[in-house]
Amino acid sequence: MGYADPNQVGSGLRQRLYSRAFVVSELEKSGDSKEVTVYLVLDTQSGDTAVRNGILEGLKELGPEYARYGKSNVAVTGTHSHSGPGAWLNYLLPQITSKGFDEQSYRAIVDGALLSIQRAHKSLAPGSLQVAKTEIHDANVNRSPYAYLANPEEERSNYEDNVDKTLTMLKFQRFDGKDMGVLTWFPVHGTSMLGNNTLISGDNKGVAAMLFEKDMQGSEDVVDGFVAGFSQANVGDTSPNVLGAYCEDGSGEKCNFEDSTCSGRSESCHGRGPMFRQKDQGASSCFEIGRRQYAGAKALYQSMATDSTILNGPVRSFHTYRDLSNFTLRHPNGSMVTTCPAALGYSFAAGTTDGPGAFDFKQNNTGSPNANPVWSLVRNFLREPSEAQKACHAPKPILLDVGEIQRPYLWTPNI
């Protein structure tokens, strides 16, 4: 999916999308079953219920050899690229701007994921896992720095930056000394390619994976088919548009710090990537942010030959379901609190500096929405939130009560 814009229609292919599978299994034990886990990195916006169910059904159809893979040990993640095809997500809300559900988009993702699992399964070999960390300081920034200041000062003082700069790498090495692949985690949105882009790509993480894998080709120290997974981490408000947000209205001024607007509106406030002057829908900036992730990962990979931690112990995984529309838990202050169904606020419709919204919506709108009253009519036509729902989400004013809308089917997941 792109930027939830019905007018952003795909016109071609800039870079192929991949599923990269990593399988970790315990060594054979006489008389014991082996624990195993699968971690998938898809060049998609996210994981998804329909895609996950399709993968699990496909694994069943592969026969008894793959019976060990199931709902408790298959993790499906997406790199969060905003430059992939749409119309494959399970719930109605993201389907609206993609104009429905398309079997072809869905099937391509499921089939590619299954193929990557088969290839990883067939390449299983005794080996070791090594882990190490580094910091990359020029590949992400906080796109909501004003919101970050709402965190307590004593908490902010624990960190040098207002976003996480850590890249963590897991290296897969066979016992014969040859490396099979690396799996990395680093937080940055897949929003280097802009909203006017219509070519499919894996965005900056797709670039990083491509560069790393190409670099490994022909090396005597790695196996054929070396896989480099650049997985998403605690992405939050991390943006690849590292030069900050500016008004694209001819003024060239910085956007308003508190609500990311230009002259009171959000549409012309855009984050700038490192190569923003190139009029190429963000492609040059995308390549550069991908290159910076690759460069940091490659330097860490080389250092792991002498400085890394070897992981030991059993392999374990689990998967659980929770209905977060009505979940009771104990608050750190000792009181019992309950969650409520999901709801989107007015600020949601303002988008972000990576992809600003439209109309008169603004970020940081926590009091009266102060927007055109027509939006209240639209909201109430779909579903008017109850007083209990409003109180639960306060001080956020509710624009769409998506967690409680089930016509014609669920708009968003609650489980």
Salt bridges, closest charged atoms under 4 A:
GLU26 OE2 - ARG316 NH1 3.03
GLU28 OE2 - LYS34 NZ 3.23
ASP43 OD2 - ARG20 NH1 3.54
GLU57 OE2 - LYS60 NZ 3.65
GLU65 OE2 - HIS121 NE2 2.94
ASP111 OD1 - ARG107 NE 3.09
GLU135 OE1 - HIS137 NE2 2.91
ASP138 OD2 - ARG292 NE 3.93
ASP176 OD2 - ARG174 NH2 2.61
GLU213 OE2 - ARG20 NE 2.81
ASP215 OD2 - LYS298 NZ 2.53
ASP237 OD1 - ARG143 NE 2.79
GLU248 OE2 - ARG272 NE 3.28
GLU267 OE2 - ARG265 NH2 2.92
GLU288 OE2 - ARG291 NH2 2.84
GLU288 OE2 - ARG292 NE 2.82
ASP354 OD2 - ARG143 NH1 2.88
GLU387 OE2 - LYS390 NZ 3.55
ASP401 OD2 - ARG383 NE 3.29
GLU404 OE1 - ARG383 NE 3.38
